[in-house]
Amino acid sequence: MLEQEDVPDLVLDLEKRIDRMQNMGDEELGSFTRLDWIVLVIFAIVIPMIAIELAR
């Protein structure tokens, strides 16, 4: 369990990380390619549909 005195440090760290990510450019974050779309569709649509069919 977190101790109460650790919480402000964690909040500051999280705020710094959020600020850093918001200030990053697209080049630093990378691009979303065709392979990324394929993986996204498979894991978000195809596999759940197969699981639903198998559960019937």
Secondary structure, DSSP 4 states (H G I P E B T S, - for coil): ---GGGHHHHHHHHHHHHHHHHT--HHHH----HHHHHHHHIIIIIHHHHHHHHH-
